[in-house]
């Protein structure tokens, strides 16, 4: 498990803003329940890991908020 600041990746950031956004929009239109709140419990181990990761790390951009 990582603690502290996450290393920023411009490549992943750009991908999330372009192709990722488009893919999520298509999936949300086609798959009922996709992107809804509390759907992470379908994969409990992943959800617990992601919640712990979110609480123990921060982005460099969080410093400027």
C-alpha positions in Angstrom: 0.0 0.0 0.0 1.3 3.4 -0.9 1.5 6.3 1.6 2.1 10.0 0.7 2.0 11.8 -2.6 1.0 10.1 -5.9 3.3 10.6 -8.8 1.5 12.5 -11.5 1.2 11.0 -15.0 0.3 13.4 -17.8 -0.3 10.5 -20.1 -2.9 8.9 -17.8 -4.5 12.2 -17.1 -5.0 13.0 -20.8 -6.4 9.5 -21.4 -8.9 9.9 -18.6 -10.1 13.2 -19.9 -10.6 12.0 -23.5 -11.0 8.3 -24.3 -11.9 7.5 -20.7 -14.7 10.0 -20.5 -16.1 8.8 -23.8 -16.0 5.2 -22.8 -17.7 5.9 -19.5 -20.5 7.8 -21.2 -21.1 4.9 -23.7 -21.1 2.3 -20.9 -23.4 4.4 -18.7 -25.9 4.7 -21.6 -25.9 0.9 -22.3 -25.3 -0.8 -19.0 -27.9 -0.3 -16.3 -26.3 0.4 -12.9 -22.9 1.4 -14.4 -21.3 4.3 -12.5 -24.0 4.3 -9.8 -23.2 4.9 -6.2 -22.3 1.8 -4.1 -21.8 -0.4 -7.2 -18.2 -0.9 -6.0 -19.4 -3.6 -3.5 -19.7 -6.0 -6.5 -15.9 -6.3 -6.1 -15.4 -5.9 -2.3 -11.7 -6.6 -2.2 -11.1 -3.9 -4.9 -13.4 -1.5 -3.2 -11.6 -1.8 0.2 -8.2 -1.4 -1.5 -9.3 1.7 -3.4 -10.8 3.3 -0.3 -7.7 2.7 1.7 -5.5 4.0 -1.2 -7.7 7.2 -1.5 -7.3 7.9 2.2 -3.5 7.3 2.5 -2.4 9.2 -0.7 -2.8 12.6 -2.1 -2.2 14.3 -5.5 0.1 17.2 -6.0 -2.9 19.2 -7.2 -4.6 18.7 -3.8 -1.8 21.0 -2.4 -3.1 23.9 -4.4 -6.8 23.6 -3.4 
